[in-house]
Amino acid sequence: MIEIERKFLVKSNEFIRLASSKLFIQQGYLSTDPHRTVRVRIRDKQAFLTIKGISNASGMSRFEWEKEIPFNEGKALMTLCLPTIIEKTRYLVSQGELYFEVDVFEGDHKGLVLAEIEMPSETVKINLPPWIGKEVTGQKAYYNSYLSSKELKKS
């Protein structure tokens, strides 16, 4: 399956009052090779194994395969992940027929807030709400797999 998404920095907390749901996510990486990242994600009492391919030239599209796995297996796989486990609270915010997933990072990345929107095609136009900041689509420094190996630089 091809995932098509755009990613943005968030410049205000206005999204919180607009969110229809929120959940806590932990994710770790078994591989951060840019040609094939392998991630374990735990949210609530569910676990998922995800493999993502390299992004296309625009940075918007890439192959993604995801499968739910038993929770206990997800917890066990987390012990094999690279040292930095990503912790974040995800807010779901409606944008017409699409949704922004707004991630508020914790731990080593506290202070970072990113919004992603998955789209049916790269040519779909979206109206950006006022709380959306600079677009960072395709910028490696904002990939979760990259963040899992780096601490956020405080400025």
SEFI-454334 format. One line per 10 residues: number of its first residue (from 0); their letters; for each residue x, y, z of N, C-alpha, C. Coordinates in nm, 2 decimals. Each point is the difference from the previous one (the first is absolute). Layout:
NUM) A) X,Y,Z,X,Y,Z,X,Y,Z | ...
***
This chain:
0) MIEIERKFLV) 0.08,-0.12,0.00,-0.08,0.12,0.00,0.09,0.12,0.00 | -0.04,0.11,-0.07,0.07,0.12,-0.01,-0.06,0.10,0.10 | 0.08,0.05,0.09,-0.04,0.11,0.09,0.03,0.13,-0.06 | -0.09,0.09,0.00,0.02,0.14,-0.05,-0.04,0.09,0.11 | 0.10,0.08,0.05,-0.02,0.09,0.11,0.08,0.12,-0.01 | -0.04,0.11,0.06,0.07,0.12,0.02,0.02,0.02,0.15 | 0.11,0.07,0.04,0.04,0.01,0.14,0.03,0.15,0.02 | -0.05,0.05,0.12,0.02,0.14,0.03,0.04,0.02,0.15 | 0.07,0.11,0.03,0.02,0.04,0.13,-0.13,0.06,0.05 | -0.03,0.01,0.13,-0.12,0.05,0.05,0.04,0.13,0.08
10) KSNEFIRLAS) -0.07,0.11,-0.02,0.04,0.12,0.06,-0.09,0.05,0.12 | -0.11,-0.07,0.03,-0.08,0.03,0.11,-0.08,-0.12,0.05 | -0.05,0.00,0.12,-0.07,-0.11,0.06,-0.15,0.00,-0.03 | -0.04,0.08,-0.10,-0.14,0.01,-0.03,-0.06,-0.14,-0.05 | 0.08,-0.08,-0.05,-0.04,-0.13,-0.05,-0.06,-0.09,0.12 | 0.04,0.03,0.12,-0.04,-0.09,0.12,-0.16,0.02,0.01 | -0.05,0.12,-0.01,-0.14,0.01,0.02,-0.08,-0.05,-0.12 | 0.06,-0.02,-0.11,-0.06,-0.05,-0.12,0.00,-0.15,-0.02 | 0.09,-0.06,0.09,0.02,-0.15,-0.02,-0.12,-0.08,0.04 | -0.02,-0.11,-0.08,-0.11,-0.09,0.03,0.05,-0.11,0.09
20) SKLFIQQGYL) 0.13,-0.03,0.01,0.05,-0.10,0.08,0.15,0.02,0.03 | 0.05,-0.07,0.10,0.14,0.01,0.03,0.04,-0.14,0.05 | 0.12,-0.04,-0.02,0.05,-0.13,0.05,0.15,0.01,0.02 | 0.06,-0.08,0.09,0.14,0.00,0.03,0.06,-0.11,-0.09 | 0.12,0.03,-0.06,0.07,-0.09,-0.09,0.14,-0.02,0.04 | 0.05,-0.12,0.00,0.14,-0.03,0.02,0.04,-0.07,-0.13 | 0.12,0.04,-0.06,0.05,-0.08,-0.11,0.15,0.00,0.00 | 0.04,-0.12,-0.04,0.15,-0.02,-0.01,0.03,-0.06,-0.14 | 0.13,0.01,-0.03,0.04,-0.04,-0.14,0.10,-0.11,0.01 | -0.03,-0.11,-0.07,0.09,-0.11,-0.02,0.10,0.03,-0.11
30) STDPHRTVRV) -0.03,0.08,-0.09,0.09,0.04,-0.11,-0.04,0.14,-0.04 | 0.10,0.09,-0.02,-0.02,0.14,-0.05,0.07,0.02,-0.13 | 0.03,-0.11,-0.07,0.05,0.01,-0.14,-0.10,0.07,-0.08 | 0.03,0.11,-0.06,-0.10,0.08,-0.08,-0.07,-0.08,-0.11 | 0.06,-0.10,-0.05,-0.07,-0.08,-0.10,-0.10,-0.10,0.06 | 0.00,-0.02,0.13,-0.09,-0.09,0.06,0.00,0.01,0.15 | -0.07,0.10,0.05,-0.01,0.01,0.15,-0.10,-0.10,0.05 | 0.03,-0.05,0.11,-0.09,-0.10,0.07,-0.03,0.05,0.14 | -0.13,0.02,0.02,-0.05,0.06,0.13,-0.09,-0.09,0.07 | 0.01,0.01,0.14,-0.10,-0.07,0.09,-0.07,0.12,0.06
40) RIRDKQAFLT) -0.14,0.00,0.00,-0.08,0.10,0.06,-0.10,-0.06,0.10 | -0.01,0.06,0.12,-0.10,-0.04,0.09,-0.08,0.12,0.03 | -0.13,-0.02,-0.01,-0.10,0.11,0.03,-0.11,-0.07,0.08 | -0.03,0.05,0.11,-0.09,-0.06,0.10,0.04,-0.15,0.02 | -0.09,-0.09,-0.03,0.03,-0.14,0.02,0.02,-0.07,-0.14 | 0.04,0.07,-0.10,0.02,-0.05,-0.13,0.15,0.01,-0.04 | 0.05,-0.09,-0.08,0.14,0.01,-0.05,0.00,-0.02,-0.15 | 0.09,0.06,-0.07,0.01,0.00,-0.15,0.14,-0.01,-0.04 | 0.03,-0.07,-0.10,0.13,-0.01,-0.07,-0.02,0.07,-0.13 | 0.09,0.09,-0.03,-0.01,0.08,-0.12,0.13,0.00,-0.08
50) IKGISNASGM) 0.00,-0.01,-0.13,0.12,0.01,-0.08,-0.03,0.11,-0.10 | 0.09,0.10,-0.01,-0.01,0.11,-0.10,0.12,0.00,-0.09 | -0.03,0.03,-0.13,0.10,0.01,-0.10,0.06,0.15,0.00 | 0.08,0.02,-0.10,0.06,0.13,-0.02,-0.10,0.10,-0.06 | 0.00,0.12,0.03,-0.09,0.10,-0.06,0.03,0.03,-0.14 | -0.10,0.04,-0.08,0.02,0.05,-0.13,0.07,0.13,0.00 | 0.02,0.06,-0.12,0.08,0.13,-0.01,-0.07,0.11,0.07 | -0.14,0.00,0.00,-0.07,0.11,0.07,0.00,-0.01,0.15 | 0.03,-0.12,0.05,0.00,-0.03,0.14,-0.14,-0.03,0.06 | -0.10,0.00,-0.09,-0.14,-0.03,0.04,-0.04,-0.14,0.00
60) SRFEWEKEIP) 0.06,-0.08,-0.09,-0.05,-0.14,-0.02,0.10,-0.10,0.03 | -0.04,-0.11,0.06,0.09,-0.12,0.02,-0.08,-0.12,0.03 | 0.06,-0.11,-0.02,-0.07,-0.13,0.03,-0.01,-0.02,0.15 | -0.11,-0.05,0.04,-0.02,-0.02,0.15,-0.08,-0.13,0.01 | 0.05,-0.09,0.09,-0.07,-0.12,0.03,-0.02,-0.01,0.15 | -0.12,-0.02,0.05,-0.02,0.00,0.14,-0.09,-0.12,0.04 | 0.03,-0.07,0.11,-0.08,-0.11,0.04,-0.01,0.00,0.15 | -0.12,-0.02,0.05,-0.02,-0.01,0.15,0.06,-0.13,0.04 | 0.07,0.00,0.11,0.06,-0.12,0.06,-0.05,-0.01,0.15 | 0.01,-0.12,0.05,-0.05,-0.01,0.14,0.08,0.10,0.09
70) FNEGKALMTL) -0.07,0.06,0.10,0.05,0.10,0.09,0.13,-0.05,0.07 | 0.00,-0.12,0.05,0.11,-0.05,0.07,0.12,-0.02,-0.09 | -0.02,-0.03,-0.13,0.11,-0.01,-0.09,0.06,0.14,-0.03 | -0.09,0.10,-0.01,0.04,0.14,-0.02,0.09,0.05,0.11 | -0.04,-0.03,0.13,0.08,0.04,0.11,0.13,-0.07,0.00 | 0.00,-0.13,-0.04,0.13,-0.08,0.00,0.09,0.06,-0.11 | -0.05,0.04,-0.12,0.08,0.06,-0.10,0.06,0.13,0.04 | -0.08,0.08,0.08,0.05,0.13,0.04,0.14,-0.02,0.07 | 0.02,-0.11,0.07,0.13,-0.02,0.07,0.12,-0.01,-0.10 | -0.03,-0.03,-0.13,0.10,-0.02,-0.10,0.03,0.13,-0.08
80) CLPTIIEKTR) -0.09,0.10,0.03,0.01,0.13,-0.08,0.13,0.08,0.03 | 0.03,0.09,-0.09,0.11,0.09,0.03,-0.03,0.08,0.12 | 0.10,0.06,0.07,-0.01,0.05,0.13,-0.11,0.11,0.02 | -0.02,0.09,-0.09,-0.10,0.11,0.03,-0.14,-0.05,-0.04 | -0.09,-0.02,0.09,-0.14,-0.03,-0.03,-0.07,0.14,-0.01 | -0.07,0.01,-0.11,-0.08,0.12,-0.02,-0.13,-0.01,0.09 | -0.03,0.11,0.07,-0.12,0.01,0.08,-0.07,0.13,-0.04 | -0.13,-0.02,-0.03,-0.08,0.12,-0.04,-0.15,-0.02,0.03 | -0.07,0.11,0.01,-0.14,0.00,0.00,-0.05,0.05,-0.13 | -0.09,-0.08,-0.06,-0.05,0.03,-0.13,-0.14,0.05,0.01
90) YLVSQGELYF) -0.03,0.11,-0.07,-0.13,0.06,0.00,-0.05,-0.01,-0.15 | -0.13,-0.04,-0.01,-0.06,-0.01,-0.13,-0.09,0.12,-0.03 | 0.03,0.08,-0.10,-0.07,0.12,-0.03,-0.06,0.00,-0.14 | -0.13,0.01,-0.02,-0.07,-0.01,-0.13,0.04,0.12,-0.08 | 0.02,-0.02,-0.13,0.03,0.10,-0.10,-0.08,-0.03,-0.12 | -0.13,0.04,0.00,-0.09,-0.05,-0.11,-0.01,-0.15,0.01 | 0.02,-0.06,-0.11,-0.01,-0.15,-0.01,0.13,-0.07,0.05 | 0.10,0.08,0.02,0.13,-0.06,0.04,0.02,0.03,0.15 | 0.11,-0.05,0.05,0.04,0.02,0.15,0.14,0.04,0.01 | 0.03,0.09,0.09,0.14,0.03,0.05,0.02,-0.09,0.12
100) EVDVFEGDHK) 0.12,-0.07,0.00,0.04,-0.07,0.12,0.11,0.09,0.06 | -0.03,0.06,0.11,0.09,0.09,0.07,0.07,-0.07,0.11 | 0.14,-0.01,-0.01,0.08,-0.07,0.10,0.07,0.10,0.09 | -0.03,-0.01,0.13,0.07,0.08,0.10,0.10,-0.10,0.07 | 0.13,0.03,-0.03,0.11,-0.09,0.04,0.03,0.02,0.15 | 0.05,-0.11,0.06,0.04,0.01,0.14,0.14,-0.06,0.01 | 0.05,-0.01,0.12,0.13,-0.06,0.02,0.11,0.09,-0.07 | 0.09,-0.07,-0.07,0.12,0.07,-0.06,-0.05,0.10,-0.10 | -0.12,0.00,-0.05,-0.05,0.09,-0.11,-0.11,0.09,0.05 | 0.00,0.02,0.13,-0.10,0.09,0.06,0.01,0.14,-0.06
110) GLVLAEIEMP) -0.11,0.05,-0.04,0.00,0.14,-0.06,-0.03,-0.01,-0.15 | 0.02,-0.12,-0.06,-0.02,-0.01,-0.14,-0.15,-0.04,-0.02 | -0.07,0.07,-0.09,-0.14,-0.03,-0.04,-0.01,0.00,-0.15 | -0.04,-0.11,-0.06,-0.01,-0.02,-0.14,-0.14,-0.04,-0.04 | -0.04,0.04,-0.11,-0.13,-0.03,-0.06,0.02,-0.07,-0.13 | -0.07,-0.12,-0.02,0.01,-0.07,-0.13,-0.14,-0.01,-0.05 | -0.02,0.00,-0.13,-0.12,-0.02,-0.07,0.02,-0.10,-0.11 | -0.08,-0.11,0.01,0.01,-0.10,-0.11,-0.10,0.04,-0.11 | 0.04,-0.01,-0.12,-0.08,0.04,-0.11,-0.02,-0.11,-0.11 | -0.11,0.01,-0.07,-0.02,-0.11,-0.10,0.09,0.02,-0.13
120) SETVKINLPP) 0.06,0.12,-0.02,0.09,0.02,-0.11,0.09,0.12,0.03 | 0.11,0.01,-0.07,0.09,0.11,0.03,-0.06,0.13,-0.05 | -0.10,0.00,-0.09,-0.05,0.12,-0.06,-0.12,0.06,0.08 | -0.04,-0.07,0.10,-0.12,0.05,0.08,0.04,0.13,0.07 | -0.08,0.10,-0.01,0.02,0.13,0.06,-0.06,0.00,0.14 | 0.07,0.05,0.10,-0.06,0.01,0.13,0.01,0.14,0.05 | -0.10,0.04,0.08,0.00,0.13,0.06,0.07,-0.02,0.14 | 0.10,0.07,0.02,0.08,-0.01,0.12,-0.07,0.09,0.11 | -0.03,-0.06,0.12,-0.05,0.08,0.11,0.11,0.09,0.05 | -0.04,0.10,0.08,0.09,0.11,0.04,0.11,-0.06,0.10
130) WIGKEVTGQK) -0.03,-0.11,0.07,0.10,-0.05,0.09,0.11,-0.08,-0.06 | -0.01,-0.02,-0.14,0.10,-0.08,-0.07,0.12,0.10,-0.03 | 0.12,-0.04,0.02,0.12,0.08,-0.03,0.07,-0.05,-0.13 | 0.13,0.01,0.00,0.09,-0.03,-0.11,-0.02,-0.15,-0.05 | 0.00,-0.02,-0.13,-0.01,-0.14,-0.05,0.14,-0.06,0.01 | 0.01,-0.12,0.05,0.12,-0.08,0.01,0.00,-0.13,-0.07 | -0.10,-0.02,-0.10,-0.01,-0.12,-0.07,0.13,-0.04,-0.07 | 0.04,-0.12,0.02,0.12,-0.05,-0.07,0.13,0.04,0.07 | -0.01,0.08,0.11,0.13,0.03,0.07,0.03,-0.10,0.10 | 0.11,-0.07,-0.02,0.04,-0.12,0.08,0.00,0.03,0.15
140) AYYNSYLSSK) 0.04,0.12,0.04,0.01,0.04,0.14,-0.14,-0.02,0.08 | -0.11,0.00,-0.08,-0.13,-0.01,0.06,-0.06,-0.14,-0.01 | 0.07,-0.10,-0.06,-0.04,-0.14,0.00,0.01,-0.06,0.13 | -0.10,-0.07,0.05,0.01,-0.06,0.13,0.12,-0.10,0.01 | 0.03,-0.06,-0.11,0.12,-0.10,0.00,0.13,0.08,0.03 | 0.01,0.12,-0.06,0.11,0.09,0.03,0.00,0.05,0.14 | -0.11,0.04,0.05,-0.02,0.05,0.14,0.04,-0.11,0.10 | -0.02,-0.13,-0.04,0.02,-0.11,0.10,0.15,-0.01,0.02 | 0.09,0.06,-0.08,0.14,-0.01,0.02,0.06,0.13,0.04 | -0.08,0.10,0.02,0.05,0.14,0.03,-0.08,0.06,0.11
150) ELKKS) 0.06,0.08,0.08,-0.07,0.09,0.10,-0.04,0.13,-0.07 | -0.11,0.05,0.04,-0.04,0.13,-0.05,0.09,0.11,0.05 | 0.05,0.08,-0.10,0.09,0.11,0.04,-0.08,0.11,0.05 | 0.02,0.03,0.13,-0.07,0.12,0.06,0.07,0.13,-0.04 | -0.08,0.09,-0.05,0.06,0.13,-0.04,-0.06,0.11,0.09
***
